[in-house]
Amino acid sequence: FNTRSGFIAVNPEEILYIRADGNYSELFYSQEKKEVICINIGSIEELLSGNQFFRASRSVILNLSFIHRIERKTRSCELVKEGETVVVEISKDRIHELERFF
């Protein structure tokens, strides 16, 4: 992926989640470690075809491998990677579709 200063090679299995930031996207490997890349989230979704990733809202793509809990009431998803927990919001219409994976 292109970045502001060059490019990076990414192993999709290491991505915790992806968040849109205008025409850019943030790849989160953990809550603290992220990369900003020069591609919009819709284009990333096309590149990450398969069953490992799920578009949880207009601005978030989740790695299904790290989902620990889905909360309908708060419309959130708890991701756990290497002992670290991150909570990400899910859109109301997508939460039921996400539940079908489990």
N, C-alpha and C positions, 0 to 999 in steps of 0.2 A: 504494500500500500504506500502511496505517496504521503509524505508528511510535509510540514511547512519548510523543513530544512533538508529533506532528502527522501529516503524511503526505508521501510522496514519489512522484514519477512515475519509472518505471523502463523503460529500453529493454532488453528481454530479450537482445538481441544483445551487450550490454556485460557481462552476468553471466558470470563465470568458472565458479562453482559455488555451490551453496546447501547450507548445513548446518543441520540441525535443532538447536534449543536449547529443549527442552520445548515449550511452546505458542507459542514464538517461532521465528523462522528468521533466519539470518544470510545475507545476500546478499553474496558476495565478488566484487568487481570486480578485485581483485588480492590478493596476500598481505597487504598492509597496509591496503587500502581496503575497508571493508565497511559495510553498513547492517543494523541489527537491526529486523525488522518484526514486527508483531503478528498473525501468521498461522502456522498449523502447516504443516509440509512437505507433508503430504498434500493440503491445499487448494491449495498452490502448484503441485503436480504437475498437478492438474486444470486450473489456469489456463494452464499452459505446455504445452498439448497440441501435438502436432506432432512432427516428427522432429529438432528442434534440441536437445532435452534428454533425458537418460536417468537413471532412478532407479538409482543404483549400489549403494545399500544402504538400510537403514531410515532413515538419517540424512543421506544425501547425494544431491543431484541434480547431474549434470554437464552442462555445455554442450558438446555434441559437436564444435562448431566449433574448440575449443581443445585437443582431445586430440592429443598428440604420440606417446605410447608407452603400451602396456599391458603390464604385467609379471605373468605368471601365477604365478610362483614366490612373489613377495612380495604378490600380490593388490593391486596398486596401479596407479594411472593417473597419468601425467605430463601435466599441462596446461601449455601455453605461451601466454602472451599478452604482446605487446609486449616480448619478450626475457626476461620473467620466467617462471621455472619453479616450479610448485606440484605436489606429490605428494599424491594423495588415495587412501585405501584403498577397495577395492571388495569387496563380499561375495562369498564363494566361489561361490554359486549364480548370481550375476549376471554374473560375468566372461565366461562363455561366450556369454551373450546379447549382451553388449556387443561381443564380437569379431565377431558376425554383421553389425554395422553397417559393418565394414571389410572 
